[in-house]
């Protein structure tokens, strides 16, 4: 229920687990065992754990602002350190591993290339990162008003 928020937290480097198909009991046990804060939109589930945080809004921008109010030290600048898909660590890769989907500048070594150590997904700077930065900056500006 907070998959998009999880991706944005990963974009800024937060170690953010997001798992599908687990029961409430399994989620609670996993968050306890791993020492994680459980972010949830499920009010009843949030009441079952002292280390949970209830996210009231279904709107991504409001979810971001609520989490940032609770944890103001969360970074606001995207960094290539976590995979947005699986949360694995990203590692710099040589241009020879860029593949044909990467822009020519990345394939020729003019821009950095990263790959997830766990799932292999590749990342590079592009219009998508410009949009992510702009979106987060707008959320931050709106929060200060």
C-alpha positions as CSV (number, residue, x, y, z in Angstrom):
1,X,0.0,0.0,0.0
2,X,3.0,2.3,0.2
3,X,5.1,1.0,-2.7
4,X,5.6,4.4,-4.4
5,X,6.7,5.9,-1.1
6,X,9.1,3.0,-0.6
7,X,10.6,3.7,-4.1
8,X,11.1,7.4,-3.2
9,X,12.7,6.5,0.1
10,X,15.1,4.2,-1.8
11,X,15.8,7.0,-4.4
12,X,17.3,9.1,-1.5
13,X,19.2,6.2,-0.1
14,X,17.0,4.9,2.7
15,X,17.2,1.2,3.4
16,X,13.5,0.4,2.7
17,X,12.1,-3.1,2.6
18,X,8.8,-3.5,0.8
19,X,7.3,-6.9,0.6
20,X,4.1,-8.2,-1.0
21,X,1.9,-11.0,0.2
22,X,2.9,-11.2,3.9
23,X,0.3,-11.4,6.6
24,X,0.1,-8.7,9.3
25,X,1.8,-11.1,11.7
26,X,4.6,-11.8,9.3
27,X,5.1,-8.1,8.7
28,X,5.2,-7.4,12.4
29,X,7.7,-10.2,13.1
30,X,9.9,-9.2,10.2
31,X,10.0,-5.5,11.3
32,X,10.8,-6.6,14.9
33,X,13.5,-9.1,13.8
34,X,15.2,-6.6,11.5
35,X,14.7,-3.6,13.8
36,X,12.7,-1.6,11.2
37,X,10.0,0.9,11.6
38,X,6.8,-0.4,9.9
39,X,5.2,2.3,7.8
40,X,1.6,1.4,7.1
41,X,-1.7,2.9,6.0
42,X,-3.5,0.2,8.1
43,X,-4.5,1.8,11.3
44,X,-5.2,-1.5,13.1
45,X,-1.8,-2.9,12.1
46,X,-0.1,0.3,13.3
47,X,-1.7,-0.1,16.7
48,X,-0.2,-3.6,17.1
49,X,3.4,-2.4,17.0
50,X,5.1,0.3,19.0
51,X,7.7,0.6,16.2
52,X,5.1,1.5,13.5
53,X,4.2,4.7,11.8
54,X,0.7,5.3,10.5
55,X,0.6,7.1,7.2
56,X,-2.8,8.6,6.9
57,X,-2.9,10.0,3.4
58,X,-3.2,8.0,0.1
59,X,-1.4,10.9,-1.7
60,X,2.3,10.3,-2.3
61,X,3.4,14.0,-1.7
62,X,1.5,14.0,1.6
63,X,3.0,10.6,2.6
64,X,6.5,12.0,1.8
65,X,5.9,15.1,3.9
66,X,4.5,13.0,6.9
67,X,7.6,10.8,6.9
68,X,9.9,13.8,6.6
69,X,8.2,15.5,9.5
70,X,8.7,12.3,11.6
71,X,12.3,11.8,10.4
72,X,13.7,15.2,9.3
73,X,17.1,13.8,8.7
74,X,15.9,11.7,5.8
75,X,17.9,12.9,2.7
76,X,16.1,14.9,0.1
77,X,18.6,14.5,-2.8
78,X,18.4,11.3,-4.8
79,X,21.6,9.2,-4.6
80,X,22.6,6.1,-6.5
81,X,23.0,3.8,-3.5
82,X,19.9,1.6,-3.4
83,X,17.9,-0.2,-6.1
84,X,14.4,1.3,-6.4
85,X,13.1,-2.1,-7.3
86,X,14.6,-4.5,-4.7
87,X,16.5,-2.3,-2.2
88,X,19.8,-3.9,-3.0
89,X,23.0,-1.9,-3.0
90,X,24.1,-0.2,-6.2
91,X,27.6,-0.4,-7.5
92,X,29.4,1.6,-10.2
93,X,29.8,-0.4,-13.4
94,X,31.9,0.1,-16.5
95,X,30.3,1.6,-19.6
96,X,30.8,-1.8,-21.4
97,X,27.9,-3.1,-19.2
98,X,25.5,-0.3,-20.1
99,X,23.5,-2.2,-22.7
100,X,21.6,-0.8,-25.6
101,X,18.9,0.9,-23.5
102,X,21.4,3.3,-21.9
103,X,21.9,6.6,-23.6
104,X,25.0,7.0,-25.9
105,X,26.8,9.2,-23.3
106,X,26.5,6.5,-20.7
107,X,27.6,3.8,-23.1
108,X,30.6,5.8,-24.1
109,X,31.6,6.5,-20.5
110,X,30.7,10.1,-20.3
111,X,28.1,9.5,-17.6
112,X,28.1,7.1,-14.6
113,X,26.5,3.7,-14.7
114,X,25.3,1.8,-11.6
115,X,23.9,-1.7,-11.3
116,X,22.1,-3.4,-8.4
117,X,24.3,-6.1,-6.8
118,X,21.1,-8.2,-6.1
119,X,18.9,-8.0,-9.2
120,X,21.2,-6.5,-11.8
121,X,18.9,-3.5,-12.7
122,X,21.0,-0.7,-14.3
123,X,20.8,3.0,-13.4
124,X,22.1,6.2,-14.9
125,X,21.4,9.9,-14.7
126,X,18.7,11.0,-17.1
127,X,15.4,12.9,-17.5
128,X,13.9,10.5,-14.9
129,X,16.3,11.7,-12.2
130,X,15.7,15.3,-13.1
131,X,11.9,14.6,-12.6
132,X,12.5,12.8,-9.3
133,X,14.7,15.7,-8.0
134,X,12.0,18.3,-9.1
135,X,9.2,16.3,-7.5
136,X,11.0,15.9,-4.2
137,X,12.0,19.6,-4.2
138,X,8.4,20.6,-4.8
139,X,7.2,18.5,-1.9
140,X,9.9,20.1,0.3
141,X,8.9,23.6,-0.8
142,X,5.2,22.9,-0.2
143,X,6.0,21.5,3.2
144,X,7.7,24.8,4.3
145,X,4.7,26.9,3.5
